[in-house]
Amino acid sequence: MTSPQQPQPQQPQPERGPDDAAQAQQMPPAPPMPPTAPPQHRGAPPQAGGQGQPDQPAPAREAGTMMLQAQQAPEQQPGQEQGTMMLQAQPMPQAQPQPAADAPQVQPLAAHGPGKDAGTMMLQAQQAPPPQNAYAGGGAPHQAPQAPQQGQPQQGHPQQQPGANWQGGHAGYVSPIPVRRTHLGHALASEWTKIRSVRSTLWTLGVFVLLVIGVDLLVTLALSDPNRMVDPKLGFAFLGVLLGTLCIIPLGVLVISSEYGTGMIRTTMTACPSRARVLTAKAIVFFGLAFVITTVTTTLVALLTSGMLYGPDPTTEQWLRGTVGAGLYVSMLGLLAMAVGSLLRHSAGAISAMLGVVLLPMLLAVFMAGSESLRKVSEALINYSVPNALATLYDNPFFESGPEGWTPLWVLTGVTAVVLGGAFAAQQQRDV
């Protein structure tokens, strides 16, 4: 391989024998080729409009030589990226006549045949212009790339503009997929997909419906005597709803604690870095699902109880508290369980804590009932316990001195708001 400036001297050829001379006579000579344009010397300014340096004769070159030439492109061509290597084939100069008949003939490295031209292979490297805003140690920091002016055509690849070099401070790959700003609706869709695609949701809610309807049906059959007047008619329907809370509470805990147990919370927080948005979406989706299922179930229970028992018909307020009120109370209890699961981040611990909230006040009140000094404490524990709150919604409280009407729902809502606020604060402070 030779350079375009220094021709390679001819090497002395070994003496030929009779066979070699015969083979040389049989090989056809290379066809003459048109002259080529003189190569551009490095450092010479580009010629424009016929002005500049006159053309210089090209140095003598051998036929079929490989030439490696680096040229600096004055302007980026469309469809080319910076720093690309170009392989060009240039035609050979016309073969020079041999000085003598007995001189050794130099055969060109050309491909002969139909459709092929003899010529040299020339490897050119186009040098890209240096980045304008490149950071060169100790200099100015990177600057944002300037947007192209209006009306100026953009060159290069449609998805990667010229100069798209992250090391030089320019923009990198531009995805053709449109980018949309995420919002709460995306988080709600994600949480709805997760809560409906796991088996625990189906099994838990299925057992909840069976418990509520089954227990209420058994109690209604036991009280359905024509000689017995039940007032209020919906007073004993809270028993099935109370047992159903043992299914809603674990489901509320598993909505968030299961992701901490499996490590999926990292993927969730990566897809949605706003932790408040994630917790809000979980609360809305779970509360809405629990409220719909509970309200539909309690409505069926109220219809069965009202139709099978004998007594005065329930009022409109009793219907609302026995259906919508019970649905809100159970859903709020499940939301409280979800907040506790977010704080503890452990399924077994959060479920145990919530079962203690439901059952422990009643158990403590039973042990305190035999003491006169603790009687008032015992009554307070019973009045504000979960079983008594559900019984109050159905107009069947344990004590007449306790809260009435919708008061138990407002008390539970205040407690849930405080614990849920603590869960939001913990999400912002702690890592996953």
Secondary structure, DSSP 8 states (H G I E B T S, - for coil): ---SSS-----------HHHHHHHHHS--------------TT----BTTBSS---------TT-EEEEEE--SS--TT--TT-EEEEEEE-------S-TTS---------STT---EEEEEEEE-----TT---TTS----------TT----S-SSS-TT--GGGT------SS------HHHHHHHHHHHHHSSHHHHHHHHHHHHHHHHHHHHHHHHH--TT---SSTTTTTHHHHHHHHHHHHHHHHHHHHHHHHHTHHHHHHHH---HHHHHHHHHHHHHHHHHHHHHHHHHHHHHHHHHHS-S----HHHHHIIIIIHHHHHHHHHHHHHHHHHHH--HHHHHHHHHHHHHHHHHHHHHHTT-STTHHHHHHHHHTSHHHHHHHHTT--S-TTS--TTHHHHHHHHHHHHHHHHHHHHHHHS--
